[in-house]
Amino acid sequence: MTKPHTPNGAHPLPQARADMERARQIPDTPQTRSPTHRLAYTDTDFLSREDMRPVRFQLELLKAHTALDEAGIRSTVVMFGGARIPAPDETDGKHEGLAALAPYYAEARLFAQHVTERSLASGARDNVIVTGGGPGVMEAGNRGAEDAGGKSIGLNIVLPHEQAPNLHVTPELSFNFHYFAIRKMHFLMRASAITVFPGGFGTLDELFEALTLIQTGRMSRVPILLFGESFWRSIVNWEALAASGTIHAEDLGLFRYVDTAAQAIAALEGDDSFSF
């Protein structure tokens, strides 16, 4: 946004931050203690009202969008996957099914490392790794980017459990959301490719939203790679959907299976819609 011109180069109107500081310095009186006297943009009670929900939507959209723009990030490689999947050396005491999925933590970490190495080589503005910022596969993705010496994004959300930011997210690219809808928009707004590792309801939700948006033309087509063919075939009968006519047979081409980081990199390199 272009700043208004003034003869001395100063902004002609008081800046919000300056007025916020001035407001803290006014005398303590019954009037200044009243909630109605607070500056609206500093009044969290006011901003938390039910009828202010549209404003909170806008704030959550703009805060991350502005920060990513200022960081120069043009495109991202999305990594969805289960928060409960352990690292291979942390399987003791875990559910046997989760322990069996631990190799995907290692593949997620390796995949993110390889993608980030290529991103760094091309200027670190494109194909930046983005995860949900939590544990499990998300941690592996951020950790792999860190292994490569690059930055990565974490899009956390406030939940009763599991969603504290992992320590491998780049601090200045660590975001926190109240609204699932806005968080999911940020996952897809810059996506150049989407990878989906084994996971639960949240992972399924994220996968099917991306597939729906691409199927209906609401989002440009990007590569969607499902890590773990045996896992995905065991939980979703994709062919039955096509056979029943509820999706077109060609919709099965919206995604492909991979099992390793090397296969995923090769798939991206061979996809005309993607570029390292």
Contacts in CASP RR format, 6 or more apart in sequence:
PFRMAT RR
TARGET T0000
AUTHOR 0000-0000-0000
METHOD contacts of the structure
MODEL  1
MTKPHTPNGAHPLPQARADMERARQIPDTPQTRSPTHRLAYTDTDFLSRE
DMRPVRFQLELLKAHTALDEAGIRSTVVMFGGARIPAPDETDGKHEGLAA
LAPYYAEARLFAQHVTERSLASGARDNVIVTGGGPGVMEAGNRGAEDAGG
KSIGLNIVLPHEQAPNLHVTPELSFNFHYFAIRKMHFLMRASAITVFPGG
FGTLDELFEALTLIQTGRMSRVPILLFGESFWRSIVNWEALAASGTIHAE
DLGLFRYVDTAAQAIAALEGDDSFSF
3 11 0 8 1.000
4 11 0 8 1.000
4 12 0 8 1.000
6 12 0 8 1.000
16 41 0 8 1.000
19 39 0 8 1.000
20 39 0 8 1.000
20 41 0 8 1.000
20 42 0 8 1.000
23 38 0 8 1.000
23 39 0 8 1.000
23 42 0 8 1.000
26 32 0 8 1.000
31 37 0 8 1.000
35 43 0 8 1.000
35 45 0 8 1.000
35 46 0 8 1.000
38 46 0 8 1.000
40 46 0 8 1.000
40 47 0 8 1.000
41 47 0 8 1.000
46 52 0 8 1.000
47 55 0 8 1.000
47 56 0 8 1.000
56 178 0 8 1.000
56 179 0 8 1.000
57 179 0 8 1.000
57 181 0 8 1.000
57 182 0 8 1.000
60 177 0 8 1.000
60 178 0 8 1.000
60 179 0 8 1.000
60 182 0 8 1.000
60 183 0 8 1.000
61 182 0 8 1.000
61 185 0 8 1.000
61 186 0 8 1.000
63 175 0 8 1.000
64 155 0 8 1.000
64 175 0 8 1.000
64 177 0 8 1.000
64 186 0 8 1.000
65 186 0 8 1.000
65 189 0 8 1.000
67 172 0 8 1.000
67 173 0 8 1.000
67 175 0 8 1.000
68 153 0 8 1.000
68 173 0 8 1.000
68 186 0 8 1.000
68 190 0 8 1.000
71 151 0 8 1.000
71 172 0 8 1.000
71 173 0 8 1.000
72 125 0 8 1.000
73 125 0 8 1.000
73 128 0 8 1.000
73 153 0 8 1.000
73 173 0 8 1.000
73 190 0 8 1.000
74 125 0 8 1.000
74 126 0 8 1.000
74 190 0 8 1.000
75 125 0 8 1.000
75 126 0 8 1.000
75 127 0 8 1.000
75 128 0 8 1.000
75 190 0 8 1.000
75 191 0 8 1.000
75 192 0 8 1.000
76 127 0 8 1.000
76 128 0 8 1.000
76 129 0 8 1.000
76 130 0 8 1.000
76 153 0 8 1.000
76 190 0 8 1.000
76 191 0 8 1.000
76 192 0 8 1.000
77 115 0 8 1.000
77 127 0 8 1.000
77 128 0 8 1.000
77 129 0 8 1.000
77 130 0 8 1.000
77 191 0 8 1.000
77 192 0 8 1.000
77 193 0 8 1.000
77 194 0 8 1.000
77 195 0 8 1.000
78 130 0 8 1.000
78 131 0 8 1.000
78 187 0 8 1.000
78 188 0 8 1.000
78 191 0 8 1.000
78 193 0 8 1.000
78 194 0 8 1.000
78 195 0 8 1.000
79 108 0 8 1.000
79 111 0 8 1.000
79 112 0 8 1.000
79 129 0 8 1.000
79 130 0 8 1.000
79 131 0 8 1.000
79 137 0 8 1.000
79 138 0 8 1.000
79 141 0 8 1.000
79 195 0 8 1.000
79 197 0 8 1.000
80 131 0 8 1.000
80 132 0 8 1.000
80 137 0 8 1.000
80 187 0 8 1.000
80 194 0 8 1.000
80 195 0 8 1.000
80 196 0 8 1.000
80 197 0 8 1.000
80 203 0 8 1.000
80 206 0 8 1.000
80 207 0 8 1.000
81 108 0 8 1.000
81 136 0 8 1.000
81 137 0 8 1.000
81 138 0 8 1.000
81 196 0 8 1.000
81 197 0 8 1.000
81 198 0 8 1.000
81 199 0 8 1.000
81 200 0 8 1.000
81 203 0 8 1.000
81 206 0 8 1.000
82 136 0 8 1.000
82 137 0 8 1.000
82 138 0 8 1.000
82 197 0 8 1.000
82 198 0 8 1.000
82 199 0 8 1.000
82 200 0 8 1.000
82 202 0 8 1.000
82 203 0 8 1.000
83 134 0 8 1.000
83 135 0 8 1.000
83 136 0 8 1.000
83 137 0 8 1.000
83 138 0 8 1.000
83 162 0 8 1.000
83 163 0 8 1.000
84 98 0 8 1.000
84 135 0 8 1.000
84 136 0 8 1.000
84 162 0 8 1.000
84 199 0 8 1.000
85 98 0 8 1.000
85 101 0 8 1.000
85 102 0 8 1.000
85 104 0 8 1.000
85 105 0 8 1.000
85 136 0 8 1.000
85 137 0 8 1.000
85 197 0 8 1.000
85 198 0 8 1.000
85 199 0 8 1.000
86 94 0 8 1.000
86 98 0 8 1.000
86 99 0 8 1.000
86 102 0 8 1.000
86 105 0 8 1.000
86 136 0 8 1.000
87 102 0 8 1.000
87 105 0 8 1.000
87 106 0 8 1.000
87 136 0 8 1.000
87 139 0 8 1.000
87 140 0 8 1.000
88 102 0 8 1.000
88 103 0 8 1.000
88 105 0 8 1.000
88 106 0 8 1.000
90 102 0 8 1.000
91 98 0 8 1.000
91 99 0 8 1.000
91 102 0 8 1.000
93 99 0 8 1.000
94 102 0 8 1.000
101 198 0 8 1.000
101 231 0 8 1.000
104 137 0 8 1.000
104 197 0 8 1.000
104 198 0 8 1.000
104 227 0 8 1.000
104 228 0 8 1.000
105 136 0 8 1.000
105 137 0 8 1.000
105 139 0 8 1.000
105 140 0 8 1.000
106 140 0 8 1.000
107 197 0 8 1.000
107 227 0 8 1.000
107 259 0 8 1.000
107 260 0 8 1.000
107 261 0 8 1.000
107 264 0 8 1.000
108 137 0 8 1.000
108 140 0 8 1.000
108 141 0 8 1.000
108 144 0 8 1.000
108 195 0 8 1.000
108 197 0 8 1.000
108 227 0 8 1.000
108 261 0 8 1.000
109 140 0 8 1.000
109 141 0 8 1.000
109 143 0 8 1.000
109 144 0 8 1.000
109 147 0 8 1.000
110 144 0 8 1.000
110 261 0 8 1.000
111 141 0 8 1.000
111 195 0 8 1.000
111 261 0 8 1.000
111 264 0 8 1.000
111 265 0 8 1.000
112 129 0 8 1.000
112 140 0 8 1.000
112 141 0 8 1.000
112 142 0 8 1.000
112 143 0 8 1.000
112 144 0 8 1.000
112 145 0 8 1.000
112 147 0 8 1.000
112 148 0 8 1.000
112 152 0 8 1.000
113 144 0 8 1.000
113 145 0 8 1.000
113 147 0 8 1.000
113 148 0 8 1.000
114 148 0 8 1.000
114 261 0 8 1.000
114 265 0 8 1.000
115 127 0 8 1.000
115 129 0 8 1.000
115 145 0 8 1.000
115 265 0 8 1.000
116 128 0 8 1.000
116 129 0 8 1.000
116 144 0 8 1.000
116 145 0 8 1.000
116 147 0 8 1.000
116 148 0 8 1.000
116 149 0 8 1.000
116 150 0 8 1.000
116 152 0 8 1.000
117 148 0 8 1.000
118 127 0 8 1.000
118 276 0 8 1.000
119 125 0 8 1.000
119 126 0 8 1.000
119 127 0 8 1.000
119 128 0 8 1.000
119 129 0 8 1.000
119 150 0 8 1.000
119 276 0 8 1.000
120 148 0 8 1.000
120 149 0 8 1.000
120 150 0 8 1.000
122 276 0 8 1.000
124 150 0 8 1.000
124 151 0 8 1.000
126 192 0 8 1.000
126 275 0 8 1.000
127 192 0 8 1.000
127 193 0 8 1.000
127 276 0 8 1.000
128 145 0 8 1.000
128 151 0 8 1.000
128 152 0 8 1.000
128 153 0 8 1.000
129 141 0 8 1.000
129 142 0 8 1.000
129 144 0 8 1.000
129 145 0 8 1.000
129 152 0 8 1.000
129 153 0 8 1.000
130 152 0 8 1.000
130 153 0 8 1.000
130 154 0 8 1.000
130 155 0 8 1.000
130 186 0 8 1.000
130 187 0 8 1.000
130 190 0 8 1.000
130 191 0 8 1.000
131 137 0 8 1.000
131 138 0 8 1.000
131 139 0 8 1.000
131 141 0 8 1.000
131 142 0 8 1.000
131 152 0 8 1.000
131 153 0 8 1.000
131 154 0 8 1.000
131 155 0 8 1.000
131 169 0 8 1.000
132 138 0 8 1.000
132 154 0 8 1.000
132 155 0 8 1.000
132 156 0 8 1.000
132 157 0 8 1.000
132 183 0 8 1.000
132 187 0 8 1.000
133 139 0 8 1.000
133 142 0 8 1.000
133 154 0 8 1.000
133 155 0 8 1.000
133 156 0 8 1.000
133 163 0 8 1.000
133 165 0 8 1.000
133 166 0 8 1.000
133 169 0 8 1.000
133 174 0 8 1.000
134 154 0 8 1.000
134 156 0 8 1.000
134 162 0 8 1.000
134 163 0 8 1.000
134 164 0 8 1.000
134 165 0 8 1.000
134 166 0 8 1.000
134 169 0 8 1.000
135 162 0 8 1.000
135 166 0 8 1.000
136 166 0 8 1.000
137 197 0 8 1.000
137 198 0 8 1.000
137 199 0 8 1.000
138 154 0 8 1.000
138 166 0 8 1.000
139 166 0 8 1.000
139 168 0 8 1.000
141 152 0 8 1.000
141 168 0 8 1.000
142 152 0 8 1.000
142 154 0 8 1.000
142 166 0 8 1.000
142 168 0 8 1.000
142 169 0 8 1.000
142 170 0 8 1.000
143 166 0 8 1.000
143 168 0 8 1.000
144 152 0 8 1.000
144 168 0 8 1.000
145 151 0 8 1.000
145 152 0 8 1.000
145 168 0 8 1.000
145 170 0 8 1.000
146 152 0 8 1.000
146 168 0 8 1.000
150 170 0 8 1.000
151 170 0 8 1.000
151 173 0 8 1.000
152 168 0 8 1.000
152 169 0 8 1.000
152 170 0 8 1.000
152 173 0 8 1.000
153 169 0 8 1.000
153 170 0 8 1.000
153 173 0 8 1.000
153 174 0 8 1.000
153 175 0 8 1.000
154 165 0 8 1.000
154 169 0 8 1.000
154 170 0 8 1.000
154 173 0 8 1.000
154 174 0 8 1.000
154 175 0 8 1.000
155 175 0 8 1.000
155 177 0 8 1.000
155 183 0 8 1.000
155 186 0 8 1.000
155 187 0 8 1.000
156 163 0 8 1.000
156 164 0 8 1.000
156 165 0 8 1.000
156 174 0 8 1.000
156 175 0 8 1.000
156 176 0 8 1.000
156 177 0 8 1.000
157 163 0 8 1.000
157 176 0 8 1.000
157 177 0 8 1.000
157 178 0 8 1.000
157 180 0 8 1.000
157 183 0 8 1.000
158 176 0 8 1.000
158 177 0 8 1.000
158 178 0 8 1.000
165 174 0 8 1.000
165 176 0 8 1.000
175 186 0 8 1.000
177 183 0 8 1.000
177 186 0 8 1.000
184 206 0 8 1.000
184 209 0 8 1.000
187 206 0 8 1.000
188 194 0 8 1.000
188 209 0 8 1.000
188 210 0 8 1.000
188 213 0 8 1.000
188 219 0 8 1.000
191 210 0 8 1.000
191 222 0 8 1.000
192 222 0 8 1.000
192 274 0 8 1.000
192 275 0 8 1.000
193 222 0 8 1.000
193 223 0 8 1.000
193 224 0 8 1.000
193 225 0 8 1.000
193 268 0 8 1.000
193 271 0 8 1.000
193 274 0 8 1.000
194 210 0 8 1.000
194 222 0 8 1.000
194 223 0 8 1.000
194 224 0 8 1.000
194 225 0 8 1.000
195 224 0 8 1.000
195 225 0 8 1.000
195 227 0 8 1.000
195 264 0 8 1.000
196 203 0 8 1.000
196 206 0 8 1.000
196 207 0 8 1.000
196 224 0 8 1.000
196 225 0 8 1.000
196 226 0 8 1.000
196 227 0 8 1.000
197 203 0 8 1.000
197 227 0 8 1.000
197 228 0 8 1.000
198 227 0 8 1.000
198 228 0 8 1.000
198 231 0 8 1.000
198 232 0 8 1.000
207 224 0 8 1.000
207 226 0 8 1.000
210 219 0 8 1.000
210 224 0 8 1.000
211 224 0 8 1.000
211 251 0 8 1.000
211 254 0 8 1.000
211 255 0 8 1.000
212 218 0 8 1.000
213 219 0 8 1.000
214 220 0 8 1.000
214 221 0 8 1.000
214 222 0 8 1.000
214 224 0 8 1.000
214 254 0 8 1.000
215 247 0 8 1.000
215 251 0 8 1.000
215 254 0 8 1.000
221 254 0 8 1.000
221 273 0 8 1.000
222 273 0 8 1.000
222 274 0 8 1.000
223 256 0 8 1.000
223 267 0 8 1.000
223 268 0 8 1.000
223 271 0 8 1.000
223 273 0 8 1.000
223 274 0 8 1.000
224 254 0 8 1.000
224 255 0 8 1.000
224 256 0 8 1.000
225 255 0 8 1.000
225 256 0 8 1.000
225 257 0 8 1.000
225 258 0 8 1.000
225 264 0 8 1.000
225 267 0 8 1.000
225 268 0 8 1.000
226 232 0 8 1.000
226 255 0 8 1.000
226 256 0 8 1.000
226 257 0 8 1.000
226 258 0 8 1.000
227 257 0 8 1.000
227 258 0 8 1.000
227 259 0 8 1.000
227 264 0 8 1.000
228 257 0 8 1.000
228 258 0 8 1.000
228 259 0 8 1.000
229 257 0 8 1.000
229 258 0 8 1.000
229 259 0 8 1.000
232 257 0 8 1.000
238 252 0 8 1.000
239 252 0 8 1.000
241 247 0 8 1.000
241 251 0 8 1.000
242 248 0 8 1.000
242 249 0 8 1.000
242 251 0 8 1.000
242 252 0 8 1.000
256 267 0 8 1.000
258 264 0 8 1.000
258 267 0 8 1.000
268 274 0 8 1.000
268 276 0 8 1.000
269 276 0 8 1.000
END
